[in-house]
């Protein structure tokens, strides 16, 4: 063995001996005069260093760790950068090894605050979106501390504190207020504060006041969020700062950020500290939405504490549609794993909150996403994550492998391709953050691959092997269809129309609750087709709870919105009616007729997200604008199918050609090889 190989082996042994620290390094910071003193929380090997890097300029300072301590001169730090963000790294620099890792944020880091009065500068530690430690250098006009925040006198919020003036241009403070800014509106709420100057120190002030009536220009204030600022006035000039609660309370656990909650006019008012900055904010919401958010916060604490335990390399965690159903690509990957005998080697965990746990074959551990305990514990322990939407965890642990299966070929624009304002634009940062965790992303066709790369800014591996959900179309399903019709109480001789529309971004009723307008005239369809057809309704999961059907049509229009697996309904049905949902991409693998009922086509294209395809030119079925036309098309469905045969074949070759019935197996062998 040569010297170079011996060196690599030695380096590997050293890293393995201290593996936990090098994967998740943490530090404590404090200021002592002109020094920033950094102490490592674990013992380190020789040739270990702390590096501080200015994010914009790239300039950096390095200090060797001696006796678990590294020291930086404040003067050198401020000479390198007098404003901006400083990122912290742990490094090993030896003759035979080089290793560098971002230092993780821990709750005690939020206590770090260094003020330099002569320069009007403050250094504050904060947690990045990915859970790392950074320090922000800011030029400030005044520094403040919140000493009291509590409810008084019928849901008023008392706030007390102090502030010190740093800016020499501020001479005569004559007014102090709290400003509450709406995140999505230009309107602000103003709350006057009483304030008093310290007679022994003319730069030091105390303040006190209440936050009471919240006003909005919008009639519907559900899901409204506001951020709070402390503002001081020197005659006609004002200075303000976002209210930071880092020194007010030690946020050891994520749920500690939920500070004050009360109900008013049937709504929940929740004052909380924001996730990374820990600034004061208000959320007006429903009790159910608040409880969901609080449960997630409690779960994240469980997750963080479980990270101290070793990763289980033989555990796979599955989730589909927020744990509400046993369906989608995760289901078909799981069942393929069972067929391949992987349950003899791996422990399977399923997130499933449905009532009928028996629908999941095998013997998996079943956990509930909407409870804060086992779900988060097993999520932290599992080496492999398989999901088709999003997990409630911002950063996976080192060594974790995340397979994002997604849930359809996109028709409506996604992520950073969306330009029309709406909830999807507001939420795309969450998906961007989530996609940083993905190791693999499944694509059903080359068209999807290009969109995913751009819309999610995803640069890792995309598995362009077709969707596992569509393997079902390449089986002999005759007996399955007969059995399912019997189970659902549908006459074996009846043909089935599946109606599966999308949710629409402009049909929102506050706090992500949605309503839905049924534009199809089921009364007329009932009169025309009840002897020959049954219509099955499968609504999008965001609107299904608000669906209502006339009782007299219960045997003709059957609501199966709660049916877990839409793929089985594809196999069961003879015709699909949809609108702007991407379901037709998967359904087209069946080569059965697809009808697009789109009476609001022009409005939708102009006002809701935007579309990737030209619906008037590229779809495998007719666009139908009213109920008269819909009835005629169904009556003449065979002729319509012939008319669209060439367009359907062209569509199939473009979007369905990757799947031949073994996509699940191909993907499994690539990841678990």
C-alpha positions, 0 to 999 in steps of 0.5 A: 500500500502506498503512502497516499493510500495509507493517508486516505485510510488514516483520514477515514479512520479519524473522520469515523472516530468523530463522525457525529461531530463532523456531520453536525458540527455546532458551536457557542459564541460570545463577545469579550472586548475585541474578541469573538470567542467560539467554543466547539461543543465536541472534542476535535482532532488536530488541524481543525479550524473555524472559518468565517466567510462573508457571503457576498464578497467571499472574503474569509477569516480562519482561526485554529481550534485550540483546547476546543476554542477559536478566537477572532478579533472583532476589528479584523472581522469588521475590516473584512465586512461592515455589513452583510451575512457571515457564514460559519464553517468547520474545517480540517486542513492537514497534509493528508486530509481536507474537510469542510462543513457548514456549522449547524445552528443550535437554539443557544446561538440566538442569544448571541448579540454584539453591539458596537456603539461607536460604529452603529453596528450590531451582530446577530446570530440567526438560523438559515433556511437549511438550519445552518448558523450565520451572523448578520452584520447590520447598521442600526440606528437604535438597539432594543430589548423586549422585556414583557409580552402578554395578554391583558384586558380582554385580549389586548397585548401588553408590550414593554421594553427598552431601547438605546439610541446609537445614531448620533443624528437622533436628538429629539425623540417625540413619538414611539409606536408599534407598526403592524404591517400586513404581508400582502397589503400596503395597509398598516396598523399603528399602536402608540407607545408611552416612553420615557428617557432615562435621566442618567443616560439620555440615550436610554429609553423605556417604552410600554403600550398595547396592541389591540384592534387589528384592522384590514382593508380586506373583508376576509381576514382569515390567514392574514399575517402581520409583522411588527416593527418598533418605530421611533420618531425624531420630529418628521423623521422616523427609524424602525426595526423589525421586533426581534424576540431572540433575547426575550425568550429562549426558544429551545423547542419549535413549539415555544415560538407559539407565544399567545393565542386567543379567540375572537369572533370565531377566529384564532389570533396567534402571536408567534415568533417567526421560524428563523428570525424569531421576529414578532408576528400575528396569524389570524386563522381557524382553530383546526389550522392553528392546531395543525401548525402547532402539532407540526412544531411539536413534531419537529422537536421530536424529530430534532431530539431523535436525531441523536439516535443512529440512522436505520439503514434498513428503514424506508418511510413512505407517504402519499398526499400528506399521509391522507391516502394509500395511493400514488407512486409511493404505493406502487413502489411499496407493493413492488418492493413487497413482490421483490421480497424486500420486506425480509430485509427492510422495515417499512413505515407508512404515514397514513391517517385513513380509517381503514389501515387494513388496505395497506398490505404487508406488515408496515409500521403505520404512523399518523402525520397529524400526531406529533409522536411516532411520525416524526420519530420514524421520519428521523430514524429512516434512511430512505424517504419516499413521498409524492408531495412534501414533508413537514421537515425543512432539512433531512439528516446527513445520510438520508436518501430522499426519493421524490416521486411527484404526483403527475405530469404538469399541465398547470405551471409549477413553482418558479414558472408561475407568474400570476399572483395567488397561493401557489406563488406564495407557497413556492419557496416552501417547495424550493426549500423542500427540493433541496432535500431531494436526492432523486426525482421521478419523471414520466416523460422528457417533457416533465423532466425539463419543467421540473429542472426549471420550476424546482431549480432541481439539479440532482438526478431525475429518473426518467423511467415512467411513473410506477402508478401507470404500471397498472395499465399493463396488467390484465385487469378484467377480474379486478374491474368485476370485483371492484364494481361489486364492492362499490355496488355498481351494476356489472353491465353499467359503463362508467364515466369518471369525473375528476376535475382540478381545484382552482387557485381562485376558488379559495375561502381563506386559510387554504380552505376551498369551495368548488362550483359543479358546472356540469348539469348532473340532472340532465346527465341523469335523465340522458344516461342513467340507464347506461352509465354511472358517473363517479366523482373524484375531486381534488383533495383540496376541495373534496370536503366541500362537495355536495350531491343531490340525494336523488342521484346517489345511485347515478352520481357516486362520490368516491372522492375519499377513495384512496387510489384514483389509478384503480378508478382509471382502470374501472372507468370507460370515459374520463371527464376532466378540466385542467387537472393533470389526471389525463396524462396518466389516464391516457396510458389506458387509451380510453376516451378523454373529454375536457369540460372547460366552460371557463377556459379563457378565464382560467388561462388568463387568471389562474397560474397559466398552462404549459400546453395549448389546450386547443391544439395539443390535447387528446380529446375535445374541449367542451364549453357547455352541457349541451355539447357534453351530452352530444359528445357522450352520445356519440363517444365512439365517433369522437374517439375515431375523430381524435385517434391520430391526435391521441396517438401523437399525444401517447407517443409524446407523454406515455412512451416510457412506461411499459409496466415495470417502472417501479422495478426499474426505479427500485433497482436504481436506488436500492442496488 
